């Protein structure tokens, strides 16, 4: 190949992948390796579909020098800033669904999304009433909604349900509002700024299903996070010394907001040992996810009612 010949699309992605790999970056915000990250960033910068087949004819397409320089500049920015690719592109994908994202909210990657999309929670909602009204609609709460992805997936999965999405961060809720409009569910997802459950009224707000991907990373793990994860809002990640600070308060406060036998689906990541030490009375149902069966659990209202008072549990 002549020295000045333009790189093909596949060659450009390969070069970008080598640069990313040499920089020893951290992944986990939509990709798991340098090649996939390079393909994402290069294709996005060139305005090409993210599912472009680089092994097919499209991979042989020559890329003009200005476009090549623009793509490699984005790769260099990824390396220099250690900013997650999703923030650079302002787009994240969760099981095939696109979401707008920026630094105001955590990048969507919840393990709850897959079983929700696959219909594994459908049986936990009441059957639709013969005459559907807003008053008798199934009610779902997405607590710590962040960018709104789980609330939106719930709204798409259950068109008859009323969805409330709570977060303490007004910034995150602004991102969630963009995503609700993007997916056309802004009329069915109610976004509420709330510190935990404080903005709710148990006399009015009682749910058939609660989803929660809370801040659960323990302090030791927080201190060891790579720059890509520290680029996300600390408020959405840090769970205190054992990762259970928010969860401990939540589990004691939830029962009045739950219908009889209503389940809470709770993501705790790698904190199962800390969870079991904090709540030895509980015997949750551990749910199968893309990451195994020890990172997402389900508890009913009746399970949570077995907990001792919070002050007693803290002793």
QUIFEN-V656333 format. One record per residue. PSI is psi as a letter, one per 20 degrees, with the letter a starting at -180 (999 if undefined). BURIAL is 1 if it has 24 or more other C-alpha atoms within 12 Angstrom, else 0. Layout:
psi = {PSI	PSI}
burial = {BURIAL	BURIAL}
This chain:
psi = {p	q	h	j	p	q	q	r	g	h	h	g	g	g	g	g	h	g	g	g	g	h	i	l	r	q	a	j	k	h	r	j	r	h	g	h	g	g	g	g	g	g	g	g	h	i	k	q	q	i	j	p	o	i	i	a	h	h	h	i	p	q	p	q	g	g	h	g	h	g	g	h	h	h	g	h	g	g	g	g	i	k	p	q	h	h	h	h	i	k	p	q	p	o	l	i	p	q	p	q	q	a	i	i	q	q	p	p	j	p	i	h	g	g	h	g	h	i	j	i	i	g	i	i	q	q	q	p	q	h	o	p	r	h	h	j	q	q	p	p	p	o	p	l	h	c	i	j	g	g	g	g	g	g	h	h	h	n	i	i	q	p	p	p	o	q	q	h	o	h	g	h	h	h	g	h	h	g	h	g	h	h	j	k	j	h	i	i	o	o	p	p	p	p	o	c	j	h	i	r	o	i	h	h	n	p	q	h	p	p	p	o	n	r	p	j	p	r	g	g	h	g	h	j	p	r	h	h	h	i	i	r	p	h	h	i	g	p	j	a	g	j	i	j	g	g	h	g	g	g	h	h	i	h	g	i	j	p	q	p	j	p	q	p	o	p	p	j	c	k	j	g	g	h	g	h	h	h	m	i	i	q	m	r	o	p	q	p	a	h	j	a	k	k	i	p	r	p	q	r	g	h	g	h	i	i	q	r	q	g	h	g	h	i	999}
burial = {0	0	0	0	0	0	1	1	1	1	1	1	1	1	1	1	1	1	1	1	1	0	0	0	1	1	1	1	1	1	1	0	0	1	1	1	1	1	1	1	1	1	1	1	1	1	0	0	0	1	0	1	0	1	0	0	0	0	0	0	0	0	1	0	0	0	1	1	0	0	1	1	0	1	1	1	0	1	1	0	0	1	1	1	1	1	1	1	1	1	1	1	1	1	0	0	0	1	1	1	1	1	1	1	1	1	1	1	1	1	1	1	1	1	1	1	1	0	0	0	1	0	0	1	1	1	0	0	0	0	0	0	0	0	0	0	1	1	1	1	1	1	1	1	1	1	1	1	1	1	1	1	1	1	1	1	1	1	1	1	1	1	1	1	1	1	1	1	1	0	1	1	1	1	1	1	1	1	1	1	0	0	1	0	1	1	0	1	1	1	1	1	1	1	0	1	1	0	0	1	0	0	0	0	1	1	1	1	1	1	1	1	1	1	1	1	1	1	0	0	0	1	0	0	0	0	0	1	1	1	1	1	1	1	1	1	1	1	1	1	0	1	1	1	1	1	1	1	1	1	1	1	1	1	1	1	1	1	1	1	1	1	1	1	1	1	1	1	1	1	1	1	0	1	1	0	0	1	1	0	0	1	0	1	0	1	1	0	0	0	0	0	0	1	1	1	1	1	1	1	1	1	1	1	1	0	1	0	0	0	0	0	0	0	0}
